Amino acid sequence: MSKKKEEEQKQQALQEEISRTRLPRGNQVLGVLDQRLGASRVKARCLDGKERICRIPGRLKRRLWVREGDIIIVEPWEYGGDEKGDVLFKYSKAQIEYLRRKGYLKQIDDWEEF
């Protein structure tokens, strides 16, 4: 395969990924992963102003690898929703750039650490 075709395929895959970016629905919120705590638990700072201890559900444990600074979707628990939640999705770098351009991450830009 020629280099030009490979480059076109990479760009096309990137466009597909960006066009299918998952957004929070219902009570789900965007968050930034602050700290990994072990035992599939993480501490996340959510865009609704709350800091939550979140768990990675069993169905995602092997597929979802997260690090500090990742942008994630958090679903607060029905009971104890201000303190706890579940991690549902992690955004890739291209998806994060898409969210920044569309204005979903304006609050993160205002925080001092970013």
Backbone as CSV, one residue per row, in Angstrom:
resi,resn,N_x,N_y,N_z,CA_x,CA_y,CA_z,C_x,C_y,C_z
1,MET,0.841,-1.182,0.000,0.000,0.000,0.000,0.888,1.248,0.000
2,SER,0.476,2.226,-0.756,1.286,3.436,-0.825,1.074,4.290,0.428
3,LYS,2.025,5.171,0.672,1.951,6.033,1.846,0.756,6.978,1.763
4,LYS,0.440,7.410,0.558,-0.670,8.343,0.397,-1.998,7.687,0.779
5,LYS,-2.186,6.419,0.353,-3.413,5.702,0.695,-3.506,5.470,2.202
6,GLU,-2.379,5.122,2.816,-2.367,4.904,4.265,-2.752,6.185,5.001
7,GLU,-2.206,7.301,4.559,-2.505,8.593,5.182,-3.992,8.933,5.026
8,GLU,-4.551,8.670,3.838,-5.976,8.930,3.615,-6.844,8.067,4.526
9,GLN,-6.459,6.801,4.709,-7.225,5.905,5.566,-7.164,6.366,7.026
10,LYS,-5.998,6.802,7.476,-5.861,7.303,8.841,-6.736,8.536,9.050
11,GLN,-6.717,9.430,8.073,-7.508,10.647,8.194,-9.005,10.328,8.177
12,GLN,-9.393,9.371,7.352,-10.793,8.978,7.281,-11.234,8.336,8.600
13,ALA,-10.390,7.500,9.189,-10.702,6.880,10.474,-10.822,7.946,11.561
14,LEU,-9.953,8.947,11.525,-10.013,10.046,12.495,-11.321,10.815,12.360
15,GLN,-11.750,11.094,11.134,-13.011,11.801,10.913,-14.193,10.989,11.436
16,GLU,-14.187,9.675,11.202,-15.267,8.819,11.698,-15.316,8.873,13.223
17,GLU,-14.162,8.804,13.851,-14.095,8.810,15.307,-14.650,10.121,15.859
18,ILE,-14.295,11.227,15.236,-14.750,12.517,15.713,-16.249,12.677,15.472
19,SER,-16.744,12.213,14.342,-18.153,12.402,14.037,-19.051,11.566,14.939
20,ARG,-18.512,10.560,15.577,-19.311,9.702,16.442,-18.956,9.892,17.909
21,THR,-18.583,11.071,18.275,-18.200,11.348,19.650,-19.410,11.248,20.559
22,ARG,-19.261,10.492,21.620,-20.346,10.296,22.571,-20.439,11.494,23.512
23,LEU,-21.646,11.974,23.744,-21.878,13.102,24.627,-22.681,12.639,25.839
24,PRO,-22.559,13.335,26.975,-23.327,12.951,28.164,-24.828,13.115,27.930
25,ARG,-25.596,12.158,28.430,-27.064,12.209,28.317,-27.680,12.173,29.704
26,GLY,-28.833,12.751,29.831,-29.562,12.692,31.094,-28.768,13.296,32.237
27,ASN,-28.528,12.500,33.277,-27.809,13.012,34.447,-26.300,12.780,34.363
28,GLN,-25.805,12.277,33.250,-24.368,12.048,33.082,-23.643,13.389,32.958
29,VAL,-22.395,13.434,33.467,-21.596,14.658,33.394,-20.184,14.324,32.916
30,LEU,-19.526,15.318,32.348,-18.123,15.179,31.975,-17.264,15.381,33.219
31,GLY,-16.119,14.729,33.258,-15.218,14.889,34.383,-13.779,14.679,33.982
32,VAL,-12.884,15.094,34.858,-11.450,14.907,34.668,-10.969,13.961,35.753
33,LEU,-10.250,12.927,35.360,-9.750,11.955,36.322,-8.591,12.573,37.092
34,ASP,-8.733,12.680,38.397,-7.696,13.278,39.236,-6.715,12.252,39.769
35,GLN,-7.232,11.108,40.223,-6.368,10.155,40.913,-6.925,8.752,40.775
36,ARG,-6.044,7.791,40.541,-6.447,6.384,40.562,-6.268,5.879,41.986
37,LEU,-7.291,5.209,42.502,-7.271,4.781,43.893,-7.038,3.284,44.054
38,GLY,-7.114,2.512,42.997,-6.969,1.071,43.084,-8.322,0.401,43.213
39,ALA,-8.357,-0.915,42.984,-9.589,-1.706,43.071,-10.664,-1.132,42.146
40,SER,-10.277,-0.733,40.934,-11.152,-0.162,39.913,-11.907,1.068,40.404
41,ARG,-11.276,1.847,41.260,-11.855,3.096,41.751,-10.952,4.260,41.328
42,VAL,-11.588,5.401,41.052,-10.858,6.614,40.684,-11.527,7.815,41.339
43,LYS,-10.767,8.870,41.510,-11.315,10.131,41.997,-11.398,11.056,40.789
44,ALA,-12.601,11.595,40.540,-12.819,12.443,39.375,-13.433,13.762,39.798
45,ARG,-12.981,14.830,39.148,-13.553,16.164,39.352,-14.519,16.411,38.190
46,CYS,-15.784,16.545,38.494,-16.826,16.671,37.477,-17.101,18.138,37.154
47,LEU,-17.649,18.370,35.976,-17.919,19.733,35.532,-19.113,20.364,36.232
48,ASP,-19.855,19.581,37.024,-20.933,20.175,37.804,-20.426,20.695,39.145
49,GLY,-19.092,20.699,39.337,-18.483,21.279,40.524,-18.276,20.313,41.669
50,LYS,-18.551,19.042,41.493,-18.419,18.075,42.575,-17.274,17.116,42.297
51,GLU,-16.670,16.642,43.369,-15.612,15.641,43.263,-16.196,14.305,43.697
52,ARG,-16.068,13.297,42.850,-16.695,12.006,43.112,-15.670,10.879,43.118
53,ILE,-15.954,9.882,43.956,-15.230,8.616,43.901,-16.007,7.751,42.922
54,CYS,-15.386,7.399,41.817,-16.077,6.650,40.765,-15.464,5.257,40.634
55,ARG,-16.289,4.339,40.229,-15.793,2.991,39.978,-15.926,2.684,38.505
56,ILE,-15.086,1.783,38.034,-15.195,1.297,36.665,-15.997,0.006,36.750
57,PRO,-17.191,-0.045,36.137,-18.026,-1.238,36.247,-17.336,-2.481,35.685
58,GLY,-17.762,-3.631,36.158,-17.136,-4.891,35.771,-17.099,-5.138,34.283
59,ARG,-18.127,-4.722,33.569,-18.167,-4.974,32.124,-17.119,-4.164,31.369
60,LEU,-16.588,-3.100,32.009,-15.594,-2.249,31.359,-14.186,-2.407,31.933
61,LYS,-14.024,-3.199,32.982,-12.747,-3.276,33.695,-11.566,-3.599,32.785
62,ARG,-11.710,-4.561,31.915,-10.598,-4.988,31.064,-10.422,-4.094,29.832
63,ARG,-11.490,-3.427,29.414,-11.436,-2.619,28.195,-11.065,-1.169,28.440
64,LEU,-11.381,-0.635,29.605,-11.226,0.797,29.874,-10.010,1.041,30.761
65,TRP,-8.928,1.513,30.152,-7.708,1.821,30.888,-7.607,3.329,30.989
66,VAL,-7.525,3.831,32.210,-7.545,5.278,32.420,-6.287,5.745,33.138
67,ARG,-5.965,7.031,32.951,-4.834,7.679,33.617,-5.282,9.016,34.157
68,GLU,-4.438,9.611,34.994,-4.734,10.941,35.513,-4.795,11.932,34.350
69,GLY,-5.772,12.816,34.395,-5.920,13.831,33.355,-6.846,13.435,32.223
70,ASP,-7.312,12.190,32.176,-8.236,11.766,31.124,-9.592,12.437,31.304
71,ILE,-10.242,12.726,30.196,-11.601,13.257,30.210,-12.547,12.059,30.106
72,ILE,-13.505,11.980,31.030,-14.395,10.824,31.104,-15.846,11.282,31.247
73,ILE,-16.757,10.331,31.001,-18.169,10.548,31.296,-18.471,9.820,32.594
74,VAL,-19.069,10.538,33.549,-19.411,9.986,34.857,-20.925,9.979,34.995
75,GLU,-21.453,8.859,35.458,-22.874,8.788,35.776,-23.021,8.725,37.291
76,PRO,-23.540,9.800,37.916,-23.702,9.794,39.375,-24.675,8.705,39.816
77,TRP,-24.426,8.157,40.990,-25.317,7.143,41.534,-26.633,7.785,41.945
78,GLU,-27.684,6.971,41.934,-28.994,7.461,42.339,-28.988,7.875,43.804
79,TYR,-28.355,7.053,44.650,-28.196,7.379,46.070,-26.737,7.721,46.300
80,GLY,-26.471,8.823,46.911,-25.087,9.255,47.125,-24.473,9.813,45.860
81,GLY,-25.280,10.385,44.980,-24.817,10.878,43.687,-23.853,12.037,43.764
82,ASP,-23.844,12.765,44.896,-22.903,13.874,45.022,-21.508,13.386,45.373
83,GLU,-21.385,12.155,45.840,-20.101,11.628,46.275,-19.587,10.477,45.430
84,LYS,-20.494,9.736,44.768,-20.087,8.522,44.051,-20.695,8.475,42.658
85,GLY,-20.051,7.686,41.795,-20.558,7.534,40.433,-19.836,6.411,39.704
86,ASP,-20.240,6.187,38.467,-19.631,5.179,37.598,-18.965,5.855,36.410
87,VAL,-17.824,5.319,35.996,-17.151,5.788,34.790,-17.745,5.014,33.618
88,LEU,-18.268,5.727,32.621,-18.908,5.068,31.490,-18.079,5.091,30.221
89,PHE,-17.243,6.128,30.055,-16.559,6.300,28.773,-15.330,7.167,28.960
90,LYS,-14.281,6.888,28.172,-13.073,7.713,28.168,-12.872,8.244,26.756
91,TYR,-12.584,9.545,26.654,-12.395,10.184,25.360,-10.955,10.044,24.873
92,SER,-10.802,9.911,23.550,-9.471,9.900,22.937,-9.022,11.347,22.718
93,LYS,-7.779,11.536,22.292,-7.250,12.886,22.082,-8.021,13.630,21.006
94,ALA,-8.353,12.947,19.918,-9.095,13.596,18.835,-10.491,14.003,19.301
95,GLN,-11.120,13.169,20.094,-12.447,13.481,20.607,-12.401,14.663,21.577
96,ILE,-11.330,14.752,22.370,-11.178,15.873,23.306,-11.041,17.179,22.537
97,GLU,-10.272,17.170,21.457,-10.129,18.373,20.634,-11.469,18.781,20.032
98,TYR,-12.255,17.796,19.609,-13.590,18.064,19.072,-14.468,18.728,20.142
99,LEU,-14.435,18.182,21.370,-15.235,18.750,22.464,-14.797,20.168,22.794
100,ARG,-13.488,20.430,22.743,-12.986,21.787,22.998,-13.503,22.764,21.940
101,ARG,-13.440,22.347,20.680,-13.908,23.218,19.594,-15.400,23.511,19.697
102,LYS,-16.168,22.540,20.147,-17.620,22.702,20.263,-18.033,23.407,21.555
103,GLY,-17.092,23.628,22.483,-17.383,24.405,23.682,-17.855,23.606,24.878
104,TYR,-17.739,22.288,24.851,-18.171,21.469,25.980,-17.194,21.526,27.158
105,LEU,-15.941,21.890,26.894,-14.909,21.853,27.929,-14.458,23.246,28.356
106,LYS,-15.322,24.231,28.269,-14.939,25.591,28.649,-14.594,25.696,30.125
107,GLN,-15.299,24.968,30.985,-15.030,25.030,32.418,-13.643,24.474,32.746
108,ILE,-13.206,23.474,32.025,-11.886,22.891,32.283,-10.803,23.908,31.961
109,ASP,-10.998,24.681,30.904,-10.014,25.699,30.535,-9.881,26.774,31.609
110,ASP,-10.963,26.988,32.380,-10.939,28.012,33.422,-10.188,27.543,34.678
111,TRP,-10.079,26.228,34.882,-9.368,25.734,36.056,-7.882,26.063,35.941
112,GLU,-7.229,26.295,37.064,-5.842,26.729,37.071,-4.879,25.658,36.556
113,GLU,-5.148,24.406,36.836,-4.187,23.358,36.517,-4.113,23.026,35.042
114,PHE,-5.111,23.457,34.270,-5.110,23.068,32.864,-4.775,24.216,32.007
